[in-house]
Structures are given as structure tokens and as C-alpha cells.
Amino acid sequence: MATDTHGESVAKGDEKGKSASKRTSPALFVRQIIAELRKVIWPTRSELVTYTTVSLVFVAIMIALVSGLDWVLQKGVFWLFT
């Protein structure tokens, strides 16, 4: 955890006895970030292209759906009040 210092962790019951001002140094925080990024399984180029394509197609479909619904509701409101 980012608030742990040098591998120490504070149990819930022990929190009251410890001072609340114990913080992680910036250098330790950066080392922890780098260690976590090494654990990440990065997608391959083909997976990245596939995920991006699927996301863009989904967004385009949702835009078309919302735009179509907006157009239908607009025509219905104009018909009702004119």
C-alpha cells in the first residue's frame, strides 16, 4: 500500500496507538509505483488495436442510438405541440 512505510503495515486496531503523521517518502512512493507497473500485463499491439476498434465501434453505435432517440423524441414533441 502506498501509505505503508518500508513494508510495515498498521493493523486496524493498532491505528490509535500510532501517530497519524507517518507518511511515505516521495522516493519510496515512486519505487512502489515502478514495482506495481512491472506487475502489469501489457497488451500486445494486435490486442491494443482490437480493443481500440471495439471501443470506437461501441461509441459510434451508442452515438447513433442516442441521436436517433433524440430525433424521434424531437419529432414527437413538435407534432404534439404544433
PDB file of N, CA, C and O in Angstrom:
ATOM      1  N   MET A   1       0.832  -1.173   0.000  1.00  0.00           N
ATOM      2  CA  MET A   1       0.000   0.000   0.000  1.00  0.00           C
ATOM      3  C   MET A   1       0.878   1.238   0.000  1.00  0.00           C
ATOM      4  O   MET A   1       1.974   1.212   0.561  1.00  0.00           O
ATOM      5  N   ALA A   2       0.432   2.299  -0.604  1.00  0.00           N
ATOM      6  CA  ALA A   2       1.268   3.484  -0.732  1.00  0.00           C
ATOM      7  C   ALA A   2       1.537   4.151   0.608  1.00  0.00           C
ATOM      8  O   ALA A   2       2.537   4.854   0.750  1.00  0.00           O
ATOM      9  N   THR A   3       0.674   3.948   1.590  1.00  0.00           N
ATOM     10  CA  THR A   3       0.898   4.591   2.882  1.00  0.00           C
ATOM     11  C   THR A   3       1.745   3.741   3.811  1.00  0.00           C
ATOM     12  O   THR A   3       2.141   4.210   4.878  1.00  0.00           O
ATOM     13  N   ASP A   4       2.036   2.488   3.430  1.00  0.00           N
ATOM     14  CA  ASP A   4       2.922   1.656   4.227  1.00  0.00           C
ATOM     15  C   ASP A   4       4.339   2.168   4.064  1.00  0.00           C
ATOM     16  O   ASP A   4       4.727   2.610   2.983  1.00  0.00           O
ATOM     17  N   THR A   5       5.106   2.110   5.135  1.00  0.00           N
ATOM     18  CA  THR A   5       6.485   2.559   5.042  1.00  0.00           C
ATOM     19  C   THR A   5       7.408   1.382   5.246  1.00  0.00           C
ATOM     20  O   THR A   5       7.372   0.719   6.282  1.00  0.00           O
ATOM     21  N   HIS A   6       8.232   1.130   4.254  1.00  0.00           N
ATOM     22  CA  HIS A   6       9.245   0.076   4.294  1.00  0.00           C
ATOM     23  C   HIS A   6       8.668  -1.268   4.682  1.00  0.00           C
ATOM     24  O   HIS A   6       9.251  -1.980   5.499  1.00  0.00           O
ATOM     25  N   GLY A   7       7.516  -1.631   4.102  1.00  0.00           N
ATOM     26  CA  GLY A   7       6.931  -2.937   4.338  1.00  0.00           C
ATOM     27  C   GLY A   7       6.125  -3.042   5.614  1.00  0.00           C
ATOM     28  O   GLY A   7       5.543  -4.095   5.878  1.00  0.00           O
ATOM     29  N   GLU A   8       6.068  -2.000   6.412  1.00  0.00           N
ATOM     30  CA  GLU A   8       5.260  -2.043   7.636  1.00  0.00           C
ATOM     31  C   GLU A   8       3.818  -1.744   7.292  1.00  0.00           C
ATOM     32  O   GLU A   8       3.534  -0.859   6.485  1.00  0.00           O
ATOM     33  N   SER A   9       2.909  -2.482   7.902  1.00  0.00           N
ATOM     34  CA  SER A   9       1.506  -2.133   7.733  1.00  0.00           C
ATOM     35  C   SER A   9       0.898  -2.030   9.110  1.00  0.00           C
ATOM     36  O   SER A   9       1.285  -2.751  10.029  1.00  0.00           O
ATOM     37  N   VAL A  10      -0.045  -1.142   9.247  1.00  0.00           N
ATOM     38  CA  VAL A  10      -0.675  -0.891  10.533  1.00  0.00           C
ATOM     39  C   VAL A  10      -2.009  -1.610  10.556  1.00  0.00           C
ATOM     40  O   VAL A  10      -2.847  -1.382   9.683  1.00  0.00           O
ATOM     41  N   ALA A  11      -2.221  -2.468  11.532  1.00  0.00           N
ATOM     42  CA  ALA A  11      -3.498  -3.154  11.677  1.00  0.00           C
ATOM     43  C   ALA A  11      -4.542  -2.152  12.128  1.00  0.00           C
ATOM     44  O   ALA A  11      -4.210  -1.112  12.697  1.00  0.00           O
ATOM     45  N   LYS A  12      -5.813  -2.466  11.872  1.00  0.00           N
ATOM     46  CA  LYS A  12      -6.883  -1.531  12.222  1.00  0.00           C
ATOM     47  C   LYS A  12      -6.899  -1.212  13.710  1.00  0.00           C
ATOM     48  O   LYS A  12      -7.111  -0.060  14.090  1.00  0.00           O
ATOM     49  N   GLY A  13      -6.685  -2.188  14.534  1.00  0.00           N
ATOM     50  CA  GLY A  13      -6.716  -1.965  15.971  1.00  0.00           C
ATOM     51  C   GLY A  13      -5.525  -1.176  16.465  1.00  0.00           C
ATOM     52  O   GLY A  13      -5.609  -0.534  17.512  1.00  0.00           O
ATOM     53  N   ASP A  14      -4.405  -1.204  15.736  1.00  0.00           N
ATOM     54  CA  ASP A  14      -3.194  -0.522  16.157  1.00  0.00           C
ATOM     55  C   ASP A  14      -3.144   0.924  15.683  1.00  0.00           C
ATOM     56  O   ASP A  14      -2.216   1.650  16.040  1.00  0.00           O
ATOM     57  N   GLU A  15      -4.103   1.354  14.897  1.00  0.00           N
ATOM     58  CA  GLU A  15      -4.071   2.703  14.339  1.00  0.00           C
ATOM     59  C   GLU A  15      -4.107   3.770  15.410  1.00  0.00           C
ATOM     60  O   GLU A  15      -3.466   4.810  15.261  1.00  0.00           O
ATOM     61  N   LYS A  16      -4.831   3.543  16.469  1.00  0.00           N
ATOM     62  CA  LYS A  16      -4.987   4.558  17.507  1.00  0.00           C
ATOM     63  C   LYS A  16      -3.669   4.802  18.232  1.00  0.00           C
ATOM     64  O   LYS A  16      -3.389   5.927  18.645  1.00  0.00           O
ATOM     65  N   GLY A  17      -2.861   3.760  18.391  1.00  0.00           N
ATOM     66  CA  GLY A  17      -1.614   3.900  19.126  1.00  0.00           C
ATOM     67  C   GLY A  17      -0.524   4.562  18.312  1.00  0.00           C
ATOM     68  O   GLY A  17       0.384   5.151  18.899  1.00  0.00           O
ATOM     69  N   LYS A  18      -0.563   4.498  17.009  1.00  0.00           N
ATOM     70  CA  LYS A  18       0.470   5.073  16.142  1.00  0.00           C
ATOM     71  C   LYS A  18       0.108   6.519  15.814  1.00  0.00           C
ATOM     72  O   LYS A  18      -1.060   6.906  15.847  1.00  0.00           O
ATOM     73  N   SER A  19       1.131   7.306  15.497  1.00  0.00           N
ATOM     74  CA  SER A  19       0.857   8.695  15.135  1.00  0.00           C
ATOM     75  C   SER A  19       0.314   8.745  13.709  1.00  0.00           C
ATOM     76  O   SER A  19       0.711   7.948  12.859  1.00  0.00           O
ATOM     77  N   ALA A  20      -0.576   9.666  13.456  1.00  0.00           N
ATOM     78  CA  ALA A  20      -1.214   9.788  12.147  1.00  0.00           C
ATOM     79  C   ALA A  20      -0.309  10.515  11.157  1.00  0.00           C
ATOM     80  O   ALA A  20      -0.634  10.586   9.972  1.00  0.00           O
ATOM     81  N   SER A  21       0.832  11.062  11.622  1.00  0.00           N
ATOM     82  CA  SER A  21       1.687  11.836  10.737  1.00  0.00           C
ATOM     83  C   SER A  21       2.719  10.981  10.017  1.00  0.00           C
ATOM     84  O   SER A  21       3.557  11.532   9.303  1.00  0.00           O
ATOM     85  N   LYS A  22       2.697   9.669  10.170  1.00  0.00           N
ATOM     86  CA  LYS A  22       3.654   8.790   9.497  1.00  0.00           C
ATOM     87  C   LYS A  22       3.276   8.707   8.025  1.00  0.00           C
ATOM     88  O   LYS A  22       2.188   8.244   7.681  1.00  0.00           O
ATOM     89  N   ARG A  23       4.189   9.165   7.149  1.00  0.00           N
ATOM     90  CA  ARG A  23       3.890   9.224   5.722  1.00  0.00           C
ATOM     91  C   ARG A  23       4.983   8.530   4.934  1.00  0.00           C
ATOM     92  O   ARG A  23       6.080   8.283   5.434  1.00  0.00           O
ATOM     93  N   THR A  24       4.658   8.226   3.701  1.00  0.00           N
ATOM     94  CA  THR A  24       5.601   7.613   2.787  1.00  0.00           C
ATOM     95  C   THR A  24       6.448   8.703   2.139  1.00  0.00           C
ATOM     96  O   THR A  24       5.930   9.750   1.753  1.00  0.00           O
ATOM     97  N   SER A  25       7.741   8.457   2.021  1.00  0.00           N
ATOM     98  CA  SER A  25       8.602   9.440   1.357  1.00  0.00           C
ATOM     99  C   SER A  25       8.315   9.413  -0.145  1.00  0.00           C
ATOM    100  O   SER A  25       7.877   8.391  -0.675  1.00  0.00           O
ATOM    101  N   PRO A  26       8.560  10.524  -0.826  1.00  0.00           N
ATOM    102  CA  PRO A  26       8.321  10.546  -2.281  1.00  0.00           C
ATOM    103  C   PRO A  26       9.147   9.496  -3.033  1.00  0.00           C
ATOM    104  O   PRO A  26       8.663   8.904  -3.998  1.00  0.00           O
ATOM    105  N   ALA A  27      10.389   9.263  -2.598  1.00  0.00           N
ATOM    106  CA  ALA A  27      11.231   8.268  -3.273  1.00  0.00           C
ATOM    107  C   ALA A  27      10.639   6.870  -3.125  1.00  0.00           C
ATOM    108  O   ALA A  27      10.616   6.103  -4.087  1.00  0.00           O
ATOM    109  N   LEU A  28      10.161   6.534  -1.932  1.00  0.00           N
ATOM    110  CA  LEU A  28       9.543   5.221  -1.707  1.00  0.00           C
ATOM    111  C   LEU A  28       8.265   5.092  -2.522  1.00  0.00           C
ATOM    112  O   LEU A  28       7.974   4.023  -3.060  1.00  0.00           O
ATOM    113  N   PHE A  29       7.505   6.168  -2.614  1.00  0.00           N
ATOM    114  CA  PHE A  29       6.269   6.155  -3.399  1.00  0.00           C
ATOM    115  C   PHE A  29       6.572   5.855  -4.859  1.00  0.00           C
ATOM    116  O   PHE A  29       5.885   5.043  -5.479  1.00  0.00           O
ATOM    117  N   VAL A  30       7.597   6.502  -5.418  1.00  0.00           N
ATOM    118  CA  VAL A  30       7.972   6.268  -6.818  1.00  0.00           C
ATOM    119  C   VAL A  30       8.446   4.831  -7.004  1.00  0.00           C
ATOM    120  O   VAL A  30       8.099   4.198  -8.001  1.00  0.00           O
ATOM    121  N   ARG A  31       9.231   4.301  -6.067  1.00  0.00           N
ATOM    122  CA  ARG A  31       9.688   2.908  -6.154  1.00  0.00           C
ATOM    123  C   ARG A  31       8.517   1.948  -6.131  1.00  0.00           C
ATOM    124  O   ARG A  31       8.525   0.947  -6.848  1.00  0.00           O
ATOM    125  N   GLN A  32       7.502   2.236  -5.314  1.00  0.00           N
ATOM    126  CA  GLN A  32       6.316   1.383  -5.253  1.00  0.00           C
ATOM    127  C   GLN A  32       5.528   1.449  -6.562  1.00  0.00           C
ATOM    128  O   GLN A  32       4.998   0.435  -7.017  1.00  0.00           O
ATOM    129  N   ILE A  33       5.452   2.623  -7.163  1.00  0.00           N
ATOM    130  CA  ILE A  33       4.754   2.757  -8.451  1.00  0.00           C
ATOM    131  C   ILE A  33       5.465   1.925  -9.512  1.00  0.00           C
ATOM    132  O   ILE A  33       4.820   1.196 -10.266  1.00  0.00           O
ATOM    133  N   ILE A  34       6.781   2.032  -9.572  1.00  0.00           N
ATOM    134  CA  ILE A  34       7.556   1.274 -10.556  1.00  0.00           C
ATOM    135  C   ILE A  34       7.393  -0.226 -10.332  1.00  0.00           C
ATOM    136  O   ILE A  34       7.260  -0.986 -11.291  1.00  0.00           O
ATOM    137  N   ALA A  35       7.404  -0.657  -9.068  1.00  0.00           N
ATOM    138  CA  ALA A  35       7.227  -2.078  -8.768  1.00  0.00           C
ATOM    139  C   ALA A  35       5.852  -2.568  -9.210  1.00  0.00           C
ATOM    140  O   ALA A  35       5.729  -3.685  -9.713  1.00  0.00           O
ATOM    141  N   GLU A  36       4.820  -1.752  -9.030  1.00  0.00           N
ATOM    142  CA  GLU A  36       3.476  -2.145  -9.452  1.00  0.00           C
ATOM    143  C   GLU A  36       3.367  -2.178 -10.976  1.00  0.00           C
ATOM    144  O   GLU A  36       2.712  -3.061 -11.529  1.00  0.00           O
ATOM    145  N   LEU A  37       4.006  -1.221 -11.659  1.00  0.00           N
ATOM    146  CA  LEU A  37       3.949  -1.201 -13.123  1.00  0.00           C
ATOM    147  C   LEU A  37       4.660  -2.405 -13.727  1.00  0.00           C
ATOM    148  O   LEU A  37       4.311  -2.829 -14.829  1.00  0.00           O
ATOM    149  N   ARG A  38       5.639  -2.962 -13.041  1.00  0.00           N
ATOM    150  CA  ARG A  38       6.313  -4.164 -13.533  1.00  0.00           C
ATOM    151  C   ARG A  38       5.397  -5.384 -13.473  1.00  0.00           C
ATOM    152  O   ARG A  38       5.606  -6.352 -14.205  1.00  0.00           O
ATOM    153  N   LYS A  39       4.391  -5.345 -12.613  1.00  0.00           N
ATOM    154  CA  LYS A  39       3.451  -6.459 -12.476  1.00  0.00           C
ATOM    155  C   LYS A  39       2.359  -6.437 -13.546  1.00  0.00           C
ATOM    156  O   LYS A  39       1.674  -7.438 -13.753  1.00  0.00           O
ATOM    157  N   VAL A  40       2.195  -5.307 -14.219  1.00  0.00           N
ATOM    158  CA  VAL A  40       1.124  -5.142 -15.194  1.00  0.00           C
ATOM    159  C   VAL A  40       1.391  -6.011 -16.419  1.00  0.00           C
ATOM    160  O   VAL A  40       2.514  -6.072 -16.919  1.00  0.00           O
ATOM    161  N   ILE A  41       0.353  -6.676 -16.891  1.00  0.00           N
ATOM    162  CA  ILE A  41       0.450  -7.425 -18.141  1.00  0.00           C
ATOM    163  C   ILE A  41      -0.014  -6.489 -19.250  1.00  0.00           C
ATOM    164  O   ILE A  41      -1.208  -6.223 -19.392  1.00  0.00           O
ATOM    165  N   TRP A  42       0.938  -5.992 -20.032  1.00  0.00           N
ATOM    166  CA  TRP A  42       0.631  -5.027 -21.074  1.00  0.00           C
ATOM    167  C   TRP A  42       0.085  -5.742 -22.302  1.00  0.00           C
ATOM    168  O   TRP A  42       0.561  -6.828 -22.634  1.00  0.00           O
ATOM    169  N   PRO A  43      -0.908  -5.163 -22.992  1.00  0.00           N
ATOM    170  CA  PRO A  43      -1.458  -5.815 -24.185  1.00  0.00           C
ATOM    171  C   PRO A  43      -0.468  -5.762 -25.348  1.00  0.00           C
ATOM    172  O   PRO A  43       0.353  -4.851 -25.456  1.00  0.00           O
ATOM    173  N   THR A  44      -0.575  -6.770 -26.213  1.00  0.00           N
ATOM    174  CA  THR A  44       0.245  -6.762 -27.425  1.00  0.00           C
ATOM    175  C   THR A  44      -0.331  -5.736 -28.395  1.00  0.00           C
ATOM    176  O   THR A  44      -1.408  -5.188 -28.162  1.00  0.00           O
ATOM    177  N   ARG A  45       0.389  -5.480 -29.478  1.00  0.00           N
ATOM    178  CA  ARG A  45      -0.072  -4.489 -30.447  1.00  0.00           C
ATOM    179  C   ARG A  45      -1.405  -4.906 -31.058  1.00  0.00           C
ATOM    180  O   ARG A  45      -2.297  -4.074 -31.224  1.00  0.00           O
ATOM    181  N   SER A  46      -1.548  -6.185 -31.395  1.00  0.00           N
ATOM    182  CA  SER A  46      -2.798  -6.634 -32.018  1.00  0.00           C
ATOM    183  C   SER A  46      -3.962  -6.561 -31.020  1.00  0.00           C
ATOM    184  O   SER A  46      -5.080  -6.212 -31.400  1.00  0.00           O
ATOM    185  N   GLU A  47      -3.708  -6.885 -29.760  1.00  0.00           N
ATOM    186  CA  GLU A  47      -4.765  -6.758 -28.749  1.00  0.00           C
ATOM    187  C   GLU A  47      -5.172  -5.305 -28.578  1.00  0.00           C
ATOM    188  O   GLU A  47      -6.356  -4.995 -28.445  1.00  0.00           O
ATOM    189  N   LEU A  48      -4.188  -4.415 -28.581  1.00  0.00           N
ATOM    190  CA  LEU A  48      -4.478  -2.995 -28.424  1.00  0.00           C
ATOM    191  C   LEU A  48      -5.317  -2.467 -29.585  1.00  0.00           C
ATOM    192  O   LEU A  48      -6.248  -1.688 -29.379  1.00  0.00           O
ATOM    193  N   VAL A  49      -4.990  -2.889 -30.796  1.00  0.00           N
ATOM    194  CA  VAL A  49      -5.765  -2.473 -31.975  1.00  0.00           C
ATOM    195  C   VAL A  49      -7.185  -3.018 -31.873  1.00  0.00           C
ATOM    196  O   VAL A  49      -8.147  -2.308 -32.167  1.00  0.00           O
ATOM    197  N   THR A  50      -7.319  -4.283 -31.457  1.00  0.00           N
ATOM    198  CA  THR A  50      -8.644  -4.896 -31.319  1.00  0.00           C
ATOM    199  C   THR A  50      -9.478  -4.174 -30.273  1.00  0.00           C
ATOM    200  O   THR A  50     -10.639  -3.849 -30.522  1.00  0.00           O
ATOM    201  N   TYR A  51      -8.894  -3.918 -29.092  1.00  0.00           N
ATOM    202  CA  TYR A  51      -9.624  -3.237 -28.020  1.00  0.00           C
ATOM    203  C   TYR A  51     -10.038  -1.831 -28.433  1.00  0.00           C
ATOM    204  O   TYR A  51     -11.147  -1.390 -28.134  1.00  0.00           O
ATOM    205  N   THR A  52      -9.141  -1.129 -29.123  1.00  0.00           N
ATOM    206  CA  THR A  52      -9.446   0.231 -29.565  1.00  0.00           C
ATOM    207  C   THR A  52     -10.568   0.225 -30.589  1.00  0.00           C
ATOM    208  O   THR A  52     -11.475   1.056 -30.526  1.00  0.00           O
ATOM    209  N   THR A  53     -10.512  -0.707 -31.532  1.00  0.00           N
ATOM    210  CA  THR A  53     -11.542  -0.804 -32.567  1.00  0.00           C
ATOM    211  C   THR A  53     -12.900  -1.119 -31.948  1.00  0.00           C
ATOM    212  O   THR A  53     -13.903  -0.498 -32.300  1.00  0.00           O
ATOM    213  N   VAL A  54     -12.934  -2.069 -31.041  1.00  0.00           N
ATOM    214  CA  VAL A  54     -14.195  -2.430 -30.381  1.00  0.00           C
ATOM    215  C   VAL A  54     -14.747  -1.234 -29.619  1.00  0.00           C
ATOM    216  O   VAL A  54     -15.950  -0.975 -29.661  1.00  0.00           O
ATOM    217  N   SER A  55     -13.881  -0.503 -28.925  1.00  0.00           N
ATOM    218  CA  SER A  55     -14.334   0.664 -28.164  1.00  0.00           C
ATOM    219  C   SER A  55     -14.906   1.738 -29.077  1.00  0.00           C
ATOM    220  O   SER A  55     -15.958   2.307 -28.787  1.00  0.00           O
ATOM    221  N   LEU A  56     -14.215   2.019 -30.183  1.00  0.00           N
ATOM    222  CA  LEU A  56     -14.697   3.058 -31.099  1.00  0.00           C
ATOM    223  C   LEU A  56     -16.002   2.660 -31.774  1.00  0.00           C
ATOM    224  O   LEU A  56     -16.883   3.501 -31.955  1.00  0.00           O
ATOM    225  N   VAL A  57     -16.140   1.396 -32.147  1.00  0.00           N
ATOM    226  CA  VAL A  57     -17.395   0.925 -32.747  1.00  0.00           C
ATOM    227  C   VAL A  57     -18.532   1.028 -31.742  1.00  0.00           C
ATOM    228  O   VAL A  57     -19.634   1.453 -32.091  1.00  0.00           O
ATOM    229  N   PHE A  58     -18.273   0.643 -30.494  1.00  0.00           N
ATOM    230  CA  PHE A  58     -19.306   0.735 -29.457  1.00  0.00           C
ATOM    231  C   PHE A  58     -19.737   2.187 -29.253  1.00  0.00           C
ATOM    232  O   PHE A  58     -20.931   2.472 -29.153  1.00  0.00           O
ATOM    233  N   VAL A  59     -18.780   3.095 -29.192  1.00  0.00           N
ATOM    234  CA  VAL A  59     -19.113   4.512 -29.004  1.00  0.00           C
ATOM    235  C   VAL A  59     -19.913   5.032 -30.195  1.00  0.00           C
ATOM    236  O   VAL A  59     -20.870   5.784 -30.012  1.00  0.00           O
ATOM    237  N   ALA A  60     -19.534   4.644 -31.408  1.00  0.00           N
ATOM    238  CA  ALA A  60     -20.271   5.080 -32.601  1.00  0.00           C
ATOM    239  C   ALA A  60     -21.707   4.563 -32.578  1.00  0.00           C
ATOM    240  O   ALA A  60     -22.634   5.291 -32.936  1.00  0.00           O
ATOM    241  N   ILE A  61     -21.898   3.307 -32.156  1.00  0.00           N
ATOM    242  CA  ILE A  61     -23.252   2.741 -32.061  1.00  0.00           C
ATOM    243  C   ILE A  61     -24.074   3.488 -31.013  1.00  0.00           C
ATOM    244  O   ILE A  61     -25.248   3.785 -31.232  1.00  0.00           O
ATOM    245  N   MET A  62     -23.458   3.785 -29.889  1.00  0.00           N
ATOM    246  CA  MET A  62     -24.186   4.496 -28.834  1.00  0.00           C
ATOM    247  C   MET A  62     -24.540   5.919 -29.279  1.00  0.00           C
ATOM    248  O   MET A  62     -25.624   6.413 -28.967  1.00  0.00           O
ATOM    249  N   ILE A  63     -23.638   6.574 -30.002  1.00  0.00           N
ATOM    250  CA  ILE A  63     -23.936   7.914 -30.521  1.00  0.00           C
ATOM    251  C   ILE A  63     -25.115   7.847 -31.481  1.00  0.00           C
ATOM    252  O   ILE A  63     -26.018   8.681 -31.416  1.00  0.00           O
ATOM    253  N   ALA A  64     -25.113   6.861 -32.371  1.00  0.00           N
ATOM    254  CA  ALA A  64     -26.217   6.705 -33.323  1.00  0.00           C
ATOM    255  C   ALA A  64     -27.522   6.424 -32.592  1.00  0.00           C
ATOM    256  O   ALA A  64     -28.563   6.972 -32.954  1.00  0.00           O
ATOM    257  N   LEU A  65     -27.481   5.585 -31.575  1.00  0.00           N
ATOM    258  CA  LEU A  65     -28.684   5.244 -30.813  1.00  0.00           C
ATOM    259  C   LEU A  65     -29.254   6.466 -30.091  1.00  0.00           C
ATOM    260  O   LEU A  65     -30.455   6.728 -30.160  1.00  0.00           O
ATOM    261  N   VAL A  66     -28.406   7.198 -29.413  1.00  0.00           N
ATOM    262  CA  VAL A  66     -28.871   8.382 -28.675  1.00  0.00           C
ATOM    263  C   VAL A  66     -29.344   9.459 -29.651  1.00  0.00           C
ATOM    264  O   VAL A  66     -30.358  10.112 -29.406  1.00  0.00           O
ATOM    265  N   SER A  67     -28.620   9.649 -30.752  1.00  0.00           N
ATOM    266  CA  SER A  67     -29.043  10.654 -31.740  1.00  0.00           C
ATOM    267  C   SER A  67     -30.390  10.284 -32.356  1.00  0.00           C
ATOM    268  O   SER A  67     -31.256  11.143 -32.521  1.00  0.00           O
ATOM    269  N   GLY A  68     -30.566   9.020 -32.692  1.00  0.00           N
ATOM    270  CA  GLY A  68     -31.844   8.566 -33.247  1.00  0.00           C
ATOM    271  C   GLY A  68     -32.981   8.743 -32.260  1.00  0.00           C
ATOM    272  O   GLY A  68     -34.061   9.198 -32.634  1.00  0.00           O
ATOM    273  N   LEU A  69     -32.754   8.393 -31.018  1.00  0.00           N
ATOM    274  CA  LEU A  69     -33.776   8.561 -29.987  1.00  0.00           C
ATOM    275  C   LEU A  69     -34.101  10.038 -29.793  1.00  0.00           C
ATOM    276  O   LEU A  69     -35.268  10.397 -29.633  1.00  0.00           O
ATOM    277  N   ASP A  70     -33.094  10.889 -29.806  1.00  0.00           N
ATOM    278  CA  ASP A  70     -33.302  12.325 -29.670  1.00  0.00           C
ATOM    279  C   ASP A  70     -34.128  12.863 -30.832  1.00  0.00           C
ATOM    280  O   ASP A  70     -35.033  13.674 -30.632  1.00  0.00           O
ATOM    281  N   TRP A  71     -33.816  12.412 -32.053  1.00  0.00           N
ATOM    282  CA  TRP A  71     -34.548  12.861 -33.239  1.00  0.00           C
ATOM    283  C   TRP A  71     -36.012  12.440 -33.167  1.00  0.00           C
ATOM    284  O   TRP A  71     -36.905  13.234 -33.463  1.00  0.00           O
ATOM    285  N   VAL A  72     -36.263  11.174 -32.768  1.00  0.00           N
ATOM    286  CA  VAL A  72     -37.639  10.670 -32.664  1.00  0.00           C
ATOM    287  C   VAL A  72     -38.404  11.452 -31.601  1.00  0.00           C
ATOM    288  O   VAL A  72     -39.548  11.844 -31.830  1.00  0.00           O
ATOM    289  N   LEU A  73     -37.792  11.680 -30.450  1.00  0.00           N
ATOM    290  CA  LEU A  73     -38.484  12.433 -29.391  1.00  0.00           C
ATOM    291  C   LEU A  73     -38.731  13.879 -29.814  1.00  0.00           C
ATOM    292  O   LEU A  73     -39.773  14.451 -29.492  1.00  0.00           O
ATOM    293  N   GLN A  74     -37.778  14.471 -30.536  1.00  0.00           N
ATOM    294  CA  GLN A  74     -37.958  15.835 -31.015  1.00  0.00           C
ATOM    295  C   GLN A  74     -39.139  15.915 -31.983  1.00  0.00           C
ATOM    296  O   GLN A  74     -39.968  16.819 -31.868  1.00  0.00           O
ATOM    297  N   LYS A  75     -39.226  14.997 -32.920  1.00  0.00           N
ATOM    298  CA  LYS A  75     -40.334  14.982 -33.877  1.00  0.00           C
ATOM    299  C   LYS A  75     -41.660  14.761 -33.146  1.00  0.00           C
ATOM    300  O   LYS A  75     -42.671  15.374 -33.488  1.00  0.00           O
ATOM    301  N   GLY A  76     -41.653  13.885 -32.141  1.00  0.00           N
ATOM    302  CA  GLY A  76     -42.874  13.642 -31.370  1.00  0.00           C
ATOM    303  C   GLY A  76     -43.331  14.855 -30.597  1.00  0.00           C
ATOM    304  O   GLY A  76     -44.529  15.133 -30.546  1.00  0.00           O
ATOM    305  N   VAL A  77     -42.417  15.581 -29.998  1.00  0.00           N
ATOM    306  CA  VAL A  77     -42.767  16.786 -29.236  1.00  0.00           C
ATOM    307  C   VAL A  77     -43.264  17.864 -30.189  1.00  0.00           C
ATOM    308  O   VAL A  77     -44.258  18.530 -29.898  1.00  0.00           O
ATOM    309  N   PHE A  78     -42.587  18.049 -31.330  1.00  0.00           N
ATOM    310  CA  PHE A  78     -43.041  19.053 -32.301  1.00  0.00           C
ATOM    311  C   PHE A  78     -44.432  18.713 -32.837  1.00  0.00           C
ATOM    312  O   PHE A  78     -45.264  19.603 -33.007  1.00  0.00           O
ATOM    313  N   TRP A  79     -44.686  17.435 -33.102  1.00  0.00           N
ATOM    314  CA  TRP A  79     -46.002  17.024 -33.594  1.00  0.00           C
ATOM    315  C   TRP A  79     -47.070  17.271 -32.534  1.00  0.00           C
ATOM    316  O   TRP A  79     -48.180  17.700 -32.849  1.00  0.00           O
ATOM    317  N   LEU A  80     -46.723  16.995 -31.264  1.00  0.00           N
ATOM    318  CA  LEU A  80     -47.689  17.127 -30.168  1.00  0.00           C
ATOM    319  C   LEU A  80     -48.055  18.584 -29.921  1.00  0.00           C
ATOM    320  O   LEU A  80     -49.220  18.878 -29.652  1.00  0.00           O
ATOM    321  N   PHE A  81     -47.100  19.502 -30.002  1.00  0.00           N
ATOM    322  CA  PHE A  81     -47.363  20.879 -29.629  1.00  0.00           C
ATOM    323  C   PHE A  81     -47.557  21.831 -30.809  1.00  0.00           C
ATOM    324  O   PHE A  81     -47.680  23.037 -30.593  1.00  0.00           O
ATOM    325  N   THR A  82     -47.587  21.345 -32.023  1.00  0.00           N
ATOM    326  CA  THR A  82     -47.842  22.262 -33.158  1.00  0.00           C
ATOM    327  C   THR A  82     -49.074  21.845 -33.916  1.00  0.00           C
ATOM    328  O   THR A  82     -49.444  22.491 -34.896  1.00  0.00           O
TER     329      THR A  82
END
